[in-house]
Amino acid sequence: MMSEDDGVSLSPTQFSQLWTPYYQGEKYLTGEEDGVGLGLVMVASLIWTVGETCRAYNREEQPGMVVKLHIPPDTTFAKTST
């Protein structure tokens, strides 16, 4: 699965914090973005838990970022009781 946007590209410093819970790169620059900074981290953590991969990088041809999740069709996520 792949998602891409046409927002600003991330700096090396922002990329170094990308998987840090509550980190909001754009908010630190402008203060204008909503959110808590958990969505991408939660998705990536779930993907990593089942041994798969999540990659993020800047778009080459224009501003923005790409996030790729690799989840084979036969991957199962076990339901746990709380």
Sequence and secondary structure as in RCSB ss.txt:
>XXXX:A:sequence
MMSEDDGVSLSPTQFSQLWTPYYQGEKYLTGEEDGVGLGLVMVASLIWTVGETCRAYNREEQPGMVVKLHIPPDT
TFAKTST
>XXXX:A:secstr
 EEE  S    HHHHHTTTSTT  HHHHHHS   S S HHHHHHHHHHHTT EEEEEE SSSS EEEEEE  TT 
       
